[in-house]
Amino acid sequence: DGLGSSYLQSYINSNLLPNFKRLQTEGAWTNNARNDYDITVTLPNHTTQVTGRGIMGATGHNWTSNTDPAVGQTIQSNKGSYVAGVFDVAHDNGLKTAMFAGKTKFSLFDTSYNATNGAPDITGVDNGRDKLDRFGIDGTATQVASAFSAANSGSTPYNYSFLHFADPDTAGHASGWGSSAYQSAVVACNTALGQVFTTITNNPVMNGHTAVVLTADHGGNGTDHSNVNDVLDYTIPFAVWGPGVTAGADLYSLNTGVRFD
């Protein structure tokens, strides 16, 4: 949350973030990805990550609020029609799903995809309507990673987990993007990312069978990130690590003619 590319790379170059560096040396990545074109704030862009849709228009998910949702409010009730997402795809194919979040507003996803509001499962065996098997507001990046590690220590880890690290955004609003407090928050995320790598490596079910996708919802400038025309607000990292991923590759080079740098 709030991980701007320009800040991230300067910290990597200063050898402060060995686990982020690992994503770049062992995975495919770019620092020139984008959040949604129209809105550079947290919850709308995380809804884009979960649903694979842009925010605005007929094909968008249309969630524009960045505050805790009202009781019972869902992505679907706001849109006026069901908006399927990654939790639907995984759950309806019989896979275990989880979200480990750092902000209370992420309750939107638990409510939108629970046993009442989730869509019927019409893919193969009926696994029910509750698309999220585990949801929690787990606190800081370190606490989120610890919750992820504890939940995935056994022989039946979650097949798809969404982790949300709020620390950089919190520090950015309080002290400014690029401040010493912001740097410390990104370093905390590096520690949390290391916990994720360790969890994967230590679990034989996950080791060699798990992909990590890392991105951000927006960057920031000063103590704000709401200016959709500010390059510091809309430029974000995107990295993919795991089996079959070309080490050190540029994501745009791998997707020539599909995505443009």
C-alpha positions as CSV (number, residue, x, y, z in Angstrom):
1,D,0.0,0.0,0.0
2,G,1.6,3.2,-1.2
3,L,4.8,1.6,-2.6
4,G,6.0,4.1,-5.2
5,S,8.5,2.8,-7.7
6,S,11.0,5.7,-7.5
7,Y,11.3,5.3,-3.8
8,L,11.5,1.5,-3.9
9,Q,14.4,1.4,-6.4
10,S,16.5,3.9,-4.5
11,Y,16.2,1.8,-1.4
12,I,17.1,-1.4,-3.3
13,N,20.1,0.4,-4.8
14,S,21.2,1.3,-1.3
15,N,21.1,-2.4,-0.3
16,L,18.3,-1.8,2.2
17,L,15.9,-4.3,0.7
18,P,17.5,-7.7,-0.1
19,N,14.1,-9.5,-0.4
20,F,12.8,-7.0,-2.9
21,K,16.2,-7.3,-4.7
22,R,15.5,-11.1,-4.8
23,L,12.3,-10.4,-6.7
24,Q,14.3,-8.5,-9.3
25,T,17.2,-11.0,-9.7
26,E,15.2,-14.2,-9.5
27,G,11.9,-13.0,-11.0
28,A,10.4,-10.9,-13.8
29,W,9.6,-7.3,-13.0
30,T,9.1,-3.7,-13.9
31,N,9.2,-0.4,-12.0
32,N,7.1,1.2,-14.7
33,A,3.7,-0.3,-14.0
34,R,0.5,1.7,-13.5
35,N,-2.4,1.8,-11.1
36,D,-5.9,2.6,-12.4
37,Y,-6.0,5.5,-14.9
38,D,-8.8,7.4,-13.1
39,I,-8.2,7.0,-9.4
40,T,-5.0,6.7,-7.4
41,V,-6.3,5.6,-3.9
42,T,-6.3,2.4,-2.0
43,L,-9.6,0.6,-1.9
44,P,-10.6,1.2,-5.5
45,N,-7.2,0.0,-6.7
46,H,-7.2,-3.1,-4.5
47,T,-10.6,-3.9,-5.8
48,T,-9.1,-3.7,-9.3
49,Q,-6.4,-6.2,-8.1
50,V,-9.0,-8.6,-6.8
51,T,-11.4,-8.4,-9.7
52,G,-9.1,-7.8,-12.7
53,R,-11.3,-4.8,-13.8
54,G,-10.7,-1.1,-14.1
55,I,-12.7,1.2,-11.8
56,M,-14.9,3.2,-14.1
57,G,-17.4,2.5,-16.9
58,A,-19.7,-0.3,-17.8
59,T,-17.0,-3.0,-17.6
60,G,-15.4,-1.5,-14.4
61,H,-16.1,-2.7,-10.9
62,N,-17.2,0.9,-10.0
63,W,-16.0,0.9,-6.4
64,T,-14.7,4.5,-5.8
65,S,-15.0,4.9,-2.0
66,N,-11.8,4.8,0.0
67,T,-13.4,4.5,3.5
68,D,-14.8,1.5,5.5
69,P,-17.9,0.2,3.7
70,A,-21.3,0.6,5.4
71,V,-22.6,-2.5,7.2
72,G,-23.7,-5.0,4.5
73,Q,-22.4,-2.9,1.6
74,T,-20.7,-4.9,-1.1
75,I,-19.0,-4.5,-4.5
76,Q,-22.1,-6.0,-6.0
77,S,-24.6,-3.8,-4.3
78,N,-22.6,-0.7,-5.4
79,K,-22.2,-2.0,-9.0
80,G,-25.8,-3.3,-9.3
81,S,-24.6,-6.7,-10.6
82,Y,-22.2,-9.4,-9.5
83,V,-18.5,-8.7,-9.9
84,A,-16.5,-11.9,-9.9
85,G,-12.9,-12.0,-8.9
86,V,-9.8,-14.1,-8.1
87,F,-11.4,-15.6,-5.0
88,D,-14.3,-16.9,-7.1
89,V,-12.0,-18.5,-9.6
90,A,-9.8,-20.2,-7.0
91,H,-12.7,-21.2,-4.6
92,D,-15.0,-22.5,-7.4
93,N,-12.2,-24.8,-8.6
94,G,-11.9,-26.3,-5.1
95,L,-8.9,-24.3,-3.8
96,K,-8.5,-22.7,-0.4
97,T,-8.4,-18.9,-0.3
98,A,-7.3,-16.3,2.3
99,M,-6.8,-12.6,2.7
100,F,-4.4,-11.1,5.3
101,A,-5.0,-7.4,5.5
102,G,-3.7,-4.3,7.3
103,K,-6.7,-2.0,7.1
104,T,-10.3,-2.4,8.3
105,K,-11.7,-1.2,5.0
106,F,-10.7,-4.5,3.5
107,S,-13.7,-6.0,5.1
108,L,-15.3,-5.0,1.8
109,F,-13.9,-8.2,0.3
110,D,-15.0,-10.5,3.1
111,T,-18.5,-9.2,2.9
112,S,-18.7,-9.1,-0.9
113,Y,-17.7,-12.8,-1.2
114,N,-19.2,-14.4,1.9
115,A,-21.7,-17.2,2.1
116,T,-24.6,-14.7,1.6
117,N,-23.2,-12.5,-1.1
118,G,-20.8,-14.7,-3.0
119,A,-22.1,-16.2,-6.3
120,P,-23.3,-19.8,-6.6
121,D,-20.5,-22.2,-7.6
122,I,-21.4,-23.6,-11.0
123,T,-17.8,-24.9,-11.7
124,G,-17.5,-28.6,-11.1
125,V,-18.3,-29.7,-7.6
126,D,-20.3,-27.1,-5.6
127,N,-18.0,-25.6,-3.1
128,G,-20.5,-23.1,-1.8
129,R,-20.8,-19.4,-2.0
130,D,-18.3,-18.3,0.5
131,K,-15.2,-17.5,-1.6
132,L,-12.9,-16.5,1.2
133,D,-12.0,-19.4,3.6
134,R,-9.9,-17.2,5.8
135,F,-10.1,-13.4,6.3
136,G,-8.4,-11.3,8.9
137,I,-7.3,-7.7,9.7
138,D,-3.8,-8.6,10.9
139,G,-2.1,-5.3,11.5
140,T,1.4,-4.2,10.5
141,A,3.3,-5.8,7.6
142,T,5.2,-8.0,10.1
143,Q,2.0,-9.1,11.7
144,V,0.4,-9.8,8.4
145,A,3.3,-11.9,7.3
146,S,3.4,-13.8,10.6
147,A,-0.3,-14.6,10.3
148,F,0.3,-15.8,6.7
149,S,3.2,-18.0,8.0
150,A,1.2,-19.5,10.8
151,A,-1.7,-20.3,8.5
152,N,0.5,-22.0,6.0
153,S,2.8,-24.0,8.2
154,G,1.0,-27.3,7.8
155,S,0.4,-29.9,5.1
156,T,-2.7,-28.1,3.7
157,P,-1.6,-24.5,3.0
158,Y,-3.9,-22.0,1.3
159,N,-3.7,-22.3,-2.5
160,Y,-4.3,-18.5,-3.0
161,S,-3.4,-15.9,-0.4
162,F,-3.7,-12.1,-0.7
163,L,-1.5,-10.2,1.6
164,H,-1.9,-6.4,2.2
165,F,1.0,-4.5,3.8
166,A,-0.3,-1.0,4.9
167,D,2.9,0.4,6.5
168,P,4.3,2.5,3.6
169,D,0.9,4.3,3.1
170,T,0.5,4.9,6.8
171,A,4.0,6.4,7.1
172,G,3.6,8.4,3.9
173,H,0.5,10.2,5.1
174,A,2.0,10.8,8.5
175,S,5.6,11.8,7.5
176,G,5.7,12.1,3.7
177,W,6.6,9.8,0.9
178,G,10.4,9.4,0.8
179,S,10.8,10.4,4.5
180,S,12.9,8.4,6.9
181,A,9.7,7.0,8.4
182,Y,8.6,6.0,5.0
183,Q,11.9,4.3,4.3
184,S,11.6,2.4,7.6
185,A,8.1,1.3,6.6
186,V,9.4,-0.1,3.3
187,V,12.2,-1.9,5.2
188,A,9.5,-3.4,7.4
189,C,7.8,-4.7,4.3
190,N,11.1,-6.2,3.1
191,T,11.3,-8.1,6.4
192,A,7.7,-9.3,5.9
193,L,8.5,-10.3,2.4
194,G,11.4,-12.4,3.8
195,Q,8.9,-14.1,6.1
196,V,6.8,-15.0,3.0
197,F,9.9,-16.5,1.2
198,T,10.8,-18.5,4.3
199,T,7.3,-19.8,4.7
200,I,7.3,-21.0,1.1
201,T,10.8,-22.5,1.3
202,N,10.1,-24.4,4.6
203,N,6.8,-25.9,3.5
204,P,7.5,-28.9,1.1
205,V,3.9,-28.5,-0.3
206,M,4.6,-24.9,-1.3
207,N,8.3,-25.0,-2.1
208,G,8.9,-25.1,-5.9
209,H,5.1,-24.9,-6.5
210,T,4.3,-21.3,-5.4
211,A,4.3,-18.0,-7.2
212,V,4.6,-14.6,-5.6
213,V,3.1,-11.5,-7.4
214,L,4.0,-8.2,-5.8
215,T,2.5,-4.8,-6.8
216,A,1.1,-1.6,-5.3
217,D,-2.1,0.4,-5.4
218,H,-0.4,3.8,-5.8
219,G,2.7,5.7,-4.9
220,G,2.7,9.2,-3.3
221,N,4.1,12.7,-3.2
222,G,4.4,14.8,-0.1
223,T,1.7,13.3,2.2
224,D,-0.8,12.6,-0.5
225,H,-1.4,10.4,-3.5
226,S,-4.7,11.6,-4.9
227,N,-3.4,13.5,-8.0
228,V,-4.0,11.2,-10.9
229,N,-1.7,13.3,-13.1
230,D,1.3,13.0,-10.8
231,V,3.8,10.4,-12.0
232,L,4.9,9.8,-8.4
233,D,1.3,8.8,-7.6
234,Y,0.5,6.5,-10.5
235,T,3.9,4.7,-11.1
236,I,4.1,1.4,-9.3
237,P,6.2,-1.8,-9.3
238,F,5.1,-5.2,-10.5
239,A,7.1,-8.3,-9.9
240,V,6.5,-12.0,-10.4
241,W,8.6,-14.7,-8.8
242,G,8.3,-18.5,-8.8
243,P,8.6,-21.7,-10.9
244,G,8.9,-21.1,-14.6
245,V,9.5,-17.3,-14.2
246,T,12.4,-16.0,-16.2
247,A,15.0,-14.7,-13.8
248,G,15.9,-11.0,-14.1
249,A,13.5,-10.5,-17.0
250,D,11.7,-7.3,-17.9
251,L,7.9,-7.8,-17.9
252,Y,7.4,-5.5,-20.9
253,S,10.0,-7.5,-22.9
254,L,8.1,-10.7,-22.0
255,N,4.8,-9.1,-23.1
256,T,5.8,-7.3,-26.4
257,G,2.7,-6.2,-28.3
258,V,0.5,-6.9,-25.3
259,R,1.7,-4.3,-22.8
260,F,3.6,-1.2,-23.7
261,D,6.3,0.4,-21.5
